[in-house]
Amino acid sequence: MVEMLAQDFVRTAKAKGLSQWQATIKHALPNALNPLITSVGGWFSSLLAGSFFTEYIFQWRGLGKVTIEALQQSDFPVVMGAVLFTACVFFILHTITEWLYVWIDPRVRYE
């Protein structure tokens, strides 16, 4: 955010008469949020992938433990269902991330 506040477009916005608050919210914040959105989307995906091992290690009853037990017992319908569900959750997370890009930054548009 500090780098964005030092950019020319923020200084130009302040020179045109916008207050510091308006220049920060309207110009600097959308540009500073892009890397944050990318990081948070990746973190949620990592949390979902890591939950499988965490549940198995700590013997918590959940999708991860059920999936790993199904792999050990060669119960393929359960494994396929878990993989399908996890893939759908990954897809939803990444779609939300893309929507946030479009909502935050007006330069990003899809046709």
C-alpha positions as a Markdown table, in Angstrom:
| # | Residue | x | y | z |
|---|---|---|---|---|
| 1 | Met | 0.0 | 0.0 | 0.0 |
| 2 | Val | 2.9 | 2.3 | 0.7 |
| 3 | Glu | 4.2 | 1.8 | -2.8 |
| 4 | Met | 0.8 | 2.5 | -4.3 |
| 5 | Leu | 0.5 | 5.8 | -2.4 |
| 6 | Ala | 3.8 | 6.9 | -3.9 |
| 7 | Gln | 2.7 | 6.2 | -7.5 |
| 8 | Asp | 2.1 | 9.0 | -10.0 |
| 9 | Phe | -1.6 | 8.4 | -10.4 |
| 10 | Val | -2.3 | 8.9 | -6.7 |
| 11 | Arg | -0.3 | 12.1 | -6.7 |
| 12 | Thr | -2.2 | 13.2 | -9.8 |
| 13 | Ala | -5.6 | 12.5 | -8.1 |
| 14 | Lys | -4.5 | 14.5 | -5.1 |
| 15 | Ala | -3.4 | 17.4 | -7.4 |
| 16 | Lys | -6.8 | 17.3 | -9.1 |
| 17 | Gly | -8.4 | 18.1 | -5.7 |
| 18 | Leu | -9.2 | 14.7 | -4.1 |
| 19 | Ser | -8.5 | 14.4 | -0.5 |
| 20 | Gln | -6.0 | 11.9 | 0.8 |
| 21 | Trp | -8.8 | 9.6 | 1.9 |
| 22 | Gln | -10.5 | 9.7 | -1.5 |
| 23 | Ala | -7.3 | 9.2 | -3.4 |
| 24 | Thr | -6.4 | 6.2 | -1.2 |
| 25 | Ile | -9.8 | 4.5 | -1.4 |
| 26 | Lys | -10.5 | 5.1 | -5.1 |
| 27 | His | -7.1 | 4.8 | -6.6 |
| 28 | Ala | -4.5 | 3.2 | -4.4 |
| 29 | Leu | -6.6 | 0.5 | -2.6 |
| 30 | Pro | -7.9 | -1.4 | -5.7 |
| 31 | Asn | -4.3 | -1.7 | -7.1 |
| 32 | Ala | -2.9 | -2.8 | -3.7 |
| 33 | Leu | -5.6 | -5.5 | -3.2 |
| 34 | Asn | -4.8 | -7.6 | -6.3 |
| 35 | Pro | -1.8 | -9.3 | -4.7 |
| 36 | Leu | -3.7 | -9.8 | -1.5 |
| 37 | Ile | -6.6 | -11.4 | -3.3 |
| 38 | Thr | -4.2 | -13.7 | -5.1 |
| 39 | Ser | -2.5 | -14.7 | -1.8 |
| 40 | Val | -5.7 | -15.3 | 0.1 |
| 41 | Gly | -7.2 | -17.5 | -2.6 |
| 42 | Gly | -4.1 | -19.6 | -2.6 |
| 43 | Trp | -4.1 | -19.8 | 1.2 |
| 44 | Phe | -7.7 | -21.2 | 1.2 |
| 45 | Ser | -6.7 | -23.8 | -1.4 |
| 46 | Ser | -3.7 | -24.8 | 0.7 |
| 47 | Leu | -5.9 | -25.0 | 3.8 |
| 48 | Leu | -8.3 | -27.3 | 2.0 |
| 49 | Ala | -5.5 | -29.6 | 0.8 |
| 50 | Gly | -3.8 | -29.6 | 4.2 |
| 51 | Ser | -7.0 | -30.5 | 6.0 |
| 52 | Phe | -6.9 | -34.0 | 4.6 |
| 53 | Phe | -3.6 | -34.8 | 6.4 |
| 54 | Thr | -4.5 | -32.8 | 9.5 |
| 55 | Glu | -7.7 | -34.8 | 10.0 |
| 56 | Tyr | -5.9 | -38.1 | 9.5 |
| 57 | Ile | -3.0 | -37.3 | 11.8 |
| 58 | Phe | -5.2 | -36.0 | 14.7 |
| 59 | Gln | -7.9 | -38.7 | 14.0 |
| 60 | Trp | -10.6 | -36.0 | 13.5 |
| 61 | Arg | -13.7 | -37.4 | 11.7 |
| 62 | Gly | -14.0 | -35.4 | 8.4 |
| 63 | Leu | -13.8 | -35.6 | 4.7 |
| 64 | Gly | -10.0 | -36.0 | 4.8 |
| 65 | Lys | -9.9 | -38.9 | 7.2 |
| 66 | Val | -12.8 | -40.7 | 5.3 |
| 67 | Thr | -11.0 | -40.2 | 2.0 |
| 68 | Ile | -7.6 | -41.5 | 3.3 |
| 69 | Glu | -9.4 | -44.5 | 4.9 |
| 70 | Ala | -11.2 | -45.2 | 1.6 |
| 71 | Leu | -7.9 | -45.1 | -0.2 |
| 72 | Gln | -6.4 | -47.6 | 2.2 |
| 73 | Gln | -9.5 | -49.9 | 1.7 |
| 74 | Ser | -9.7 | -49.4 | -2.1 |
| 75 | Asp | -13.2 | -48.0 | -1.8 |
| 76 | Phe | -13.1 | -46.1 | -5.1 |
| 77 | Pro | -16.6 | -44.6 | -5.2 |
| 78 | Val | -15.9 | -42.8 | -1.9 |
| 79 | Val | -12.6 | -41.6 | -3.2 |
| 80 | Met | -14.1 | -40.4 | -6.5 |
| 81 | Gly | -16.9 | -38.6 | -4.5 |
| 82 | Ala | -14.3 | -36.9 | -2.2 |
| 83 | Val | -12.1 | -35.9 | -5.2 |
| 84 | Leu | -15.2 | -34.5 | -7.0 |
| 85 | Phe | -16.3 | -32.5 | -4.0 |
| 86 | Thr | -12.8 | -31.2 | -3.3 |
| 87 | Ala | -12.5 | -30.2 | -7.0 |
| 88 | Cys | -15.8 | -28.3 | -6.9 |
| 89 | Val | -14.7 | -26.4 | -3.7 |
| 90 | Phe | -11.4 | -25.5 | -5.4 |
| 91 | Phe | -13.3 | -24.3 | -8.5 |
| 92 | Ile | -15.7 | -22.2 | -6.4 |
| 93 | Leu | -12.8 | -20.7 | -4.5 |
| 94 | His | -10.9 | -19.7 | -7.6 |
| 95 | Thr | -14.1 | -18.4 | -9.3 |
| 96 | Ile | -14.7 | -16.2 | -6.3 |
| 97 | Thr | -11.1 | -15.0 | -6.5 |
| 98 | Glu | -11.6 | -14.1 | -10.2 |
| 99 | Trp | -14.9 | -12.3 | -9.4 |
| 100 | Leu | -13.1 | -10.3 | -6.7 |
| 101 | Tyr | -10.5 | -9.2 | -9.3 |
| 102 | Val | -13.2 | -7.9 | -11.6 |
| 103 | Trp | -15.1 | -6.2 | -8.8 |
| 104 | Ile | -12.0 | -4.5 | -7.2 |
| 105 | Asp | -10.0 | -3.5 | -10.4 |
| 106 | Pro | -12.0 | -2.0 | -13.3 |
| 107 | Arg | -9.1 | -2.7 | -15.6 |
| 108 | Val | -9.8 | -6.4 | -15.4 |
| 109 | Arg | -12.8 | -7.3 | -17.6 |
| 110 | Tyr | -13.8 | -10.6 | -19.2 |
| 111 | Glu | -15.7 | -10.9 | -22.4 |
